Structure formats: structure tokens, C-alpha cells
Amino acid sequence: MSHLIVGTCGHIDHGKTALIKALNGFEGDTLKEEKARGITIDLSFSSLGNGEKNISFIDVPGHEKLVKHMISGAFSFDAVLIAVSAAEGVMPQTLEHMEILKLLGVREALLIVTKKDLVPETALAAVSAQIEEQVAGFGFNLLGTLAVSIYDAASVEAVKKQLFSLPARPKAEANFFRLYVDRVFSLRGVGTVVTGSVLGKPVSLKDTLFICNTESPCRIRNIQVHNEDVSKAELSSRVALNLAGVNAKEIKRGYLLSKKGYLRGFRSIDIFFETLGREKLRHNRNYTLYIGAMHSEVKVTLFEGKEHAASGFATLKSRSNIFSIYGEKLILREGNRTVAGAKVLNPVADPLRRKQKLALLEALKSEDFPQVYRVLIEAHKQGLGLVSSAQRFALSHEEAIAQATVLKNVFVDEKALVVYPLETQAGLAEQIGAVYEKNRYALLSVSSIRLRMPWASEGLIASAFGILEKKGVLKAEGNLYKNAKVTEETASFLEVRILERLKKEDAAPSAPFNLYDDLDIDRKSGDRVLKALCVQKSVVRLSHNLFICAGSLGKIVLKMRRIIQNDGYIEIANFKAHHPLSRKYLVAYLEYLDSFSDIRKEGNRRFSTSL
């Protein structure tokens, strides 16, 4: 079954809610205040299905003071029913609704001329044509104009038929699940319930979700689509999610649910805006941002040094994180005025120079992703990560990699999802080569270089080793690389080097990892060699990270026995007085002394039973 979200728009008392009730029998105005006043105050949700298509209705309030509620519903519309009373024609709130829908990119529309019974039949065609002419100026893809009376069953049935023929609006954000919370409540015996419209990929029972605004996880206990339990909710479904692991008081209207790892929030985002009519967006002025079901105060910073503009690039700065994706539409209002609509170009705060930022925004505006990559690669020499491509470019990982492969002079690590300029690859190869020039017995691997340079992906490091191997500088032995000029057997020369180093360090040997790093030896290889030296009894392991040359340990034991002979006992204090080592060494050597049969320990002191 396909799903479609259809909203209403129109002036107060033009029959939007009555039309929905005529279509599906749903009484949308449920709040006491709504029923008393005869108007829709908040969003109202219902559905209509025919077995093949499920249409979710979002009935929005028509009063000018309730536009903020209208916006929070309209962002998810696939299509809209524009309701205009035949008796009154297009009114101010209808105009503002249509302006907002245009800014949000809603194009598919049905024009419903309501209350046709209030005008003479002979005048209805002319009235409908006049209304259609006014609506046409807003750029809708008008799929039909229908005159309706809720008292005329045939006209209502015609609307139903037209609704089921509506095409679904493709959503650019189909790479991952998102849901803006438009209602949250708690039910006794059920727990926390949130409602919203599914954006992106489906969500399933028992999925773990991430509440972006609080950075906390929760689990789906149950899913309902229009009061029916389902195991999965698809794109453009209106859903109620019963959540486990979170209290209803911890979630607010406008919060965003997604899967962990897909969305990051930032206190600034970059947009391209267009104002309404004669409105201007002003530099360094505060506006109210409406994005999804969320709204917050932001400061607008215009580019190009302008004090005000009717269109252009701008940065929105907020006191709280904004979770947005590339291409997402938003509205900017000042008081009760809708000032501008905008498209998110850069949802990720990036420390770019002004010239770079402008070049990036120009490329993003024209959806020239190869150029976008060029700008970002120039700014990020240590690699452009594509892990967040769904948020940053509305591209899946596969699509993001495909865009990168058309570029020249780059290395693309498809596994790590990072793009590097070739100069970075060459520079890394040069750095690795310098290690072998300084230490001809270096024995490194991809993982050992990764520890030194965590910004470099395994694929990039492997390619750098490949360059050096191709040049004949290095020779591969399994996952290790040795100097091509070194002919000695690897294990033998490693044993010699590690043992020499331990002899030199004597009573204060380095921890193994520090030892390997100083000698430019791969850590896993170093561990194997150190283990072999212990088997040979050339080295003794005293604790997890303390390995000492057997000869050095023997000398320390003799010194400890002399202290016992002179002082009658040995403990930390008199041991340190003779040998100013750190406590970790002193404790380890004293514990080793305990292994001798003629040594007796009483408290913290050791005595010799042979004295």
C-alpha cells in the first residue's frame, strides 16, 4: 500500500474541516475550545483509504494567529487541498497559506471551491474560474478544480476519486528515517507516545531510535498508523510511536527522532532564502525559524556585506542545535509576518574562509557535487569524510562515492568513505619513507601508522605503503613493511633490537608499546618477539606492561639481598633510598623477590630466612 500526506489550506471558516469530515466521517475539531469557537486551533489528523492507497489528512488552522501550527503541518505535505469558499473567494489567510506552501516546495494541489450551494448554479463556473486564476499565480501543479458542497454526496465522491489519483511527491530525504514530533503524551498502561509524519526510510517495531535534541536513545514498543497496529511504518505515513526508555516529559513538540549516527546538530546553518513580496531579510536581525515541527529564535547573517536583501545566502545562528539536512525547506517569520522561505544548503558548521564558503554555497545551490567536493577537499587536506553524506548532501553513501569517483587528483577510500587530495597521499608516503630513512630497521604496518596518524584511513595508509613498495624503497612481509635494503631475517633482527634496548634501559625499562614506537616496530610484531624472548628466558615479564632483561633483573635481586644484609630487611623506603626508581618498578621487584624460598614477608617488609 502506498502512502500520501494531504494537507488543507485556506481561510478560517471556508469549510476545510467540514470537507474532511464529509470525506471520511472524522470530526477533526476535538478540543473543547475548537468546538465552542467552530475553528481549528491546532493540527488535526485523520485518514482515508481504498485498499491500495492510504491518504493521511493534516487539517491545519486557518486563523492568522495560528499560522505557526499551519507551518508545522505543511512541511510534510505531499499534496494540498486548497479550500476556497465560493461565497467569499480567496481571502488573506488563503493567500498566506499558499505563499508558505510555495516556500516549502509543495506543488501538487487540488483546488476545492467549497460551499457551492451558497452561490447560484449559473454563477458557479465563473466564480470557480476567477478563484482558479488567483491560485494559478502561486506556481502549483493544479491537478483539478472541483466545486463541492458537503450536502452534495456526488461532489464529495468526486473529490475522493481525485484524491486517490494523486501522485506521491518524491522526498529527497529518503536515505534515513526522520520524524518531527508534533504531539507527545503519556497513556496509563501504555507509556510515552509521540506522533508525527515519517520522513525517509521506514521504521519498524523494536527499532532503537535516537532523540536528537537530548542525544538519548529509546526503543519502539508499538507502532500505530491511524489507530491500527503495524510492524512497519512507511514514508509519508502518519504514525503514533509508543516509546520505551524515555519519559513523555523529556520530549517536546518539534523534537526530532532518527537513527543514531545520521544527524548532528549545529548552532549555525547556511541557507539560500527568498522573501515574500516586498519583504527584505535584514542583516544581524532576529527572526523565528520554522523547520519541520520545530521553531526557535535565530539571528540572520547575510553574505556579501549587505544590510538587507530579497534573496541570497545567509547563515542562521541559534542558541540551541539545529538538526537539518541538505535541501530541507524552512520558513522565517518576524512577529505575525512571514518574511522568507529558504532551503538548507549547508547543515554542517564548517570552519571555512569567506571565499571558500561562498564557493561552497554556490555549488550546493546548483547541486554541483563534484565542485562541492573540490571546495571541501581544498579546505580539508586531511580528508573529506562522506559518512554524513545523507545529512550533508542528501546522498546515500553509494551516491556520494559515485560523485567522488569522477574527480581528478584524488584518492577515494570507499571503505572508510573519505576523499583525499593526491598531494596528501604523496605527503603521507614521504612521511613514512622518512621513518625508514632515519631507522633502517623500522618494521611498520598500516595499523602502526594509523596509531601515529589517526586522521589517515587504513586505505590511504595502505596506498602510501604501496607507493613506497612500487618504488623499491620498502618490501612487504605479510602485513609488515621492512626496508628493502635490509636482508636479515625479520624475527632475528627484531629480537636483537628489542633485547639491546632492554639491556640499555636496565632497571627502568619502557612499556612495550612505547618501546615499539621508539624503535619504529609494529606493535603486534613487537608483542610476538617479546613473547619469544620470554620463552627463551632472555626477558622476564614481571607485570602486564613490565618486561626486563634477565641479566638486569639478576643484578637487581643481588642489590636487594645486600640491602637485607645491611639493614636486616627491605621495604619500599630503604629500597628507594638506594635505588631512586618509580614506585611501579620498586613494587614489581619486591613482589618478584617474594618468589624466592628464603624470603619471608611480614607486612610491607621482606626478611631473609638464611640470615
WORA-V198213 format. One record per residue. N is the residue number from 1. RES is the residue in one letter. D_FIRST is the distance of its C-alpha to the first C-alpha in whole Angstrom. Layout:
n	res	d_first
N	RES	D_FIRST
N	RES	D_FIRST
//
This chain:
n	res	d_first
1	M	0
2	S	4
3	H	7
4	L	10
5	I	13
6	V	16
7	G	19
8	T	23
9	C	26
10	G	29
11	H	33
12	I	33
13	D	33
14	H	32
15	G	29
16	K	26
17	T	26
18	A	27
19	L	24
20	I	21
21	K	23
22	A	23
23	L	20
24	N	18
25	G	22
26	F	22
27	E	25
28	G	24
29	D	28
30	T	29
31	L	32
32	K	35
33	E	36
34	E	33
35	K	34
36	A	38
37	R	37
38	G	35
39	I	33
40	T	30
41	I	31
42	D	28
43	L	25
44	S	23
45	F	19
46	S	17
47	S	14
48	L	12
49	G	10
50	N	9
51	G	7
52	E	5
53	K	5
54	N	7
55	I	10
56	S	13
57	F	16
58	I	19
59	D	22
60	V	25
61	P	29
62	G	31
63	H	34
64	E	36
65	K	37
66	L	33
67	V	32
68	K	32
69	H	29
70	M	27
71	I	27
72	S	26
73	G	23
74	A	23
75	F	22
76	S	19
77	F	18
78	D	16
79	A	18
80	V	20
81	L	22
82	I	25
83	A	27
84	V	31
85	S	33
86	A	35
87	A	38
88	E	38
89	G	37
90	V	35
91	M	37
92	P	38
93	Q	35
94	T	32
95	L	34
96	E	34
97	H	30
98	M	29
99	E	32
100	I	30
101	L	26
102	K	28
103	L	30
104	L	26
105	G	25
106	V	22
107	R	23
108	E	20
109	A	22
110	L	22
111	L	26
112	I	26
113	V	30
114	T	30
115	K	33
116	K	34
117	D	36
118	L	38
119	V	39
120	P	41
121	E	39
122	T	41
123	A	41
124	L	37
125	A	36
126	A	39
127	V	37
128	S	34
129	A	35
130	Q	37
131	I	34
132	E	32
133	E	35
134	Q	35
135	V	32
136	A	32
137	G	34
138	F	31
139	G	30
140	F	26
141	N	24
142	L	25
143	L	22
144	G	24
145	T	27
146	L	26
147	A	29
148	V	28
149	S	30
150	I	28
151	Y	31
152	D	29
153	A	26
154	A	26
155	S	26
156	V	23
157	E	21
158	A	22
159	V	20
160	K	17
161	K	17
162	Q	18
163	L	15
164	F	12
165	S	14
166	L	14
167	P	13
168	A	12
169	R	15
170	P	16
171	K	17
172	A	20
173	E	20
174	A	17
175	N	20
176	F	20
177	F	19
178	R	20
179	L	20
180	Y	23
181	V	24
182	D	24
183	R	25
184	V	27
185	F	29
186	S	30
187	L	29
188	R	32
189	G	31
190	V	28
191	G	29
192	T	28
193	V	24
194	V	23
195	T	20
196	G	19
197	S	16
198	V	15
199	L	16
200	G	16
201	K	15
202	P	13
203	V	15
204	S	16
205	L	18
206	K	22
207	D	21
208	T	25
209	L	24
210	F	27
211	I	28
212	C	30
213	N	32
214	T	34
215	E	33
216	S	32
217	P	30
218	C	28
219	R	25
220	I	22
221	R	23
222	N	20
223	I	17
224	Q	15
225	V	12
226	H	14
227	N	16
228	E	14
229	D	15
230	V	13
231	S	14
232	K	12
233	A	11
234	E	9
235	L	11
236	S	11
237	S	11
238	R	14
239	V	15
240	A	18
241	L	20
242	N	23
243	L	25
244	A	28
245	G	31
246	V	31
247	N	33
248	A	31
249	K	34
250	E	34
251	I	31
252	K	31
253	R	29
254	G	28
255	Y	28
256	L	26
257	L	24
258	S	23
259	K	24
260	K	28
261	G	30
262	Y	27
263	L	29
264	R	32
265	G	34
266	F	37
267	R	39
268	S	39
269	I	37
270	D	37
271	I	36
272	F	36
273	F	36
274	E	37
275	T	39
276	L	38
277	G	41
278	R	44
279	E	43
280	K	44
281	L	43
282	R	46
283	H	47
284	N	48
285	R	46
286	N	44
287	Y	41
288	T	38
289	L	35
290	Y	31
291	I	29
292	G	25
293	A	26
294	M	29
295	H	33
296	S	36
297	E	40
298	V	40
299	K	43
300	V	43
301	T	45
302	L	45
303	F	46
304	E	49
305	G	51
306	K	50
307	E	51
308	H	48
309	A	45
310	A	43
311	S	41
312	G	41
313	F	40
314	A	41
315	T	41
316	L	39
317	K	41
318	S	40
319	R	42
320	S	39
321	N	36
322	I	33
323	F	30
324	S	29
325	I	27
326	Y	28
327	G	27
328	E	26
329	K	27
330	L	30
331	I	32
332	L	36
333	R	37
334	E	41
335	G	42
336	N	40
337	R	40
338	T	37
339	V	39
340	A	36
341	G	33
342	A	33
343	K	31
344	V	31
345	L	33
346	N	35
347	P	33
348	V	36
349	A	39
350	D	41
351	P	45
352	L	46
353	R	49
354	R	48
355	K	49
356	Q	46
357	K	44
358	L	44
359	A	43
360	L	40
361	L	39
362	E	40
363	A	38
364	L	35
365	K	35
366	S	35
367	E	32
368	D	35
369	F	34
370	P	37
371	Q	39
372	V	38
373	Y	39
374	R	42
375	V	43
376	L	41
377	I	43
378	E	46
379	A	46
380	H	45
381	K	48
382	Q	47
383	G	43
384	L	40
385	G	37
386	L	34
387	V	32
388	S	31
389	S	30
390	A	26
391	Q	28
392	R	31
393	F	29
394	A	25
395	L	26
396	S	25
397	H	28
398	E	27
399	E	27
400	A	30
401	I	32
402	A	32
403	Q	33
404	A	36
405	T	37
406	V	38
407	L	41
408	K	44
409	N	47
410	V	44
411	F	43
412	V	40
413	D	39
414	E	36
415	K	36
416	A	37
417	L	35
418	V	38
419	V	40
420	Y	44
421	P	46
422	L	49
423	E	52
424	T	50
425	Q	50
426	A	53
427	G	55
428	L	53
429	A	55
430	E	58
431	Q	58
432	I	57
433	G	60
434	A	62
435	V	62
436	Y	63
437	E	66
438	K	67
439	N	67
440	R	67
441	Y	66
442	A	63
443	L	60
444	L	57
445	S	53
446	V	50
447	S	49
448	S	53
449	I	52
450	R	49
451	L	51
452	R	53
453	M	51
454	P	47
455	W	46
456	A	46
457	S	43
458	E	44
459	G	43
460	L	46
461	I	48
462	A	48
463	S	48
464	A	51
465	F	53
466	G	52
467	I	54
468	L	57
469	E	57
470	K	57
471	K	60
472	G	62
473	V	62
474	L	60
475	K	60
476	A	57
477	E	57
478	G	54
479	N	52
480	L	55
481	Y	57
482	K	61
483	N	64
484	A	64
485	K	68
486	V	68
487	T	69
488	E	70
489	E	67
490	T	65
491	A	65
492	S	69
493	F	69
494	L	66
495	E	68
496	V	71
497	R	70
498	I	68
499	L	71
500	E	73
501	R	71
502	L	71
503	K	75
504	K	76
505	E	74
506	D	76
507	A	75
508	A	72
509	P	70
510	S	66
511	A	63
512	P	62
513	F	59
514	N	61
515	L	64
516	Y	61
517	D	60
518	D	64
519	L	65
520	D	61
521	I	60
522	D	57
523	R	56
524	K	55
525	S	58
526	G	60
527	D	59
528	R	60
529	V	63
530	L	64
531	K	63
532	A	65
533	L	68
534	C	68
535	V	68
536	Q	71
537	K	73
538	S	73
539	V	71
540	V	70
541	R	67
542	L	68
543	S	65
544	H	61
545	N	62
546	L	66
547	F	67
548	I	71
549	C	73
550	A	75
551	G	79
552	S	78
553	L	77
554	G	80
555	K	82
556	I	80
557	V	81
558	L	85
559	K	85
560	M	83
561	R	86
562	R	88
563	I	87
564	I	87
565	Q	91
566	N	92
567	D	90
568	G	90
569	Y	86
570	I	83
571	E	80
572	I	78
573	A	80
574	N	83
575	F	81
576	K	80
577	A	83
578	H	84
579	H	81
580	P	79
581	L	75
582	S	72
583	R	71
584	K	69
585	Y	71
586	L	74
587	V	72
588	A	71
589	Y	74
590	L	76
591	E	73
592	Y	74
593	L	77
594	D	76
595	S	76
596	F	80
597	S	81
598	D	84
599	I	82
600	R	82
601	K	80
602	E	81
603	G	78
604	N	78
605	R	81
606	R	82
607	F	85
608	S	87
609	T	88
610	S	91
611	L	92
//
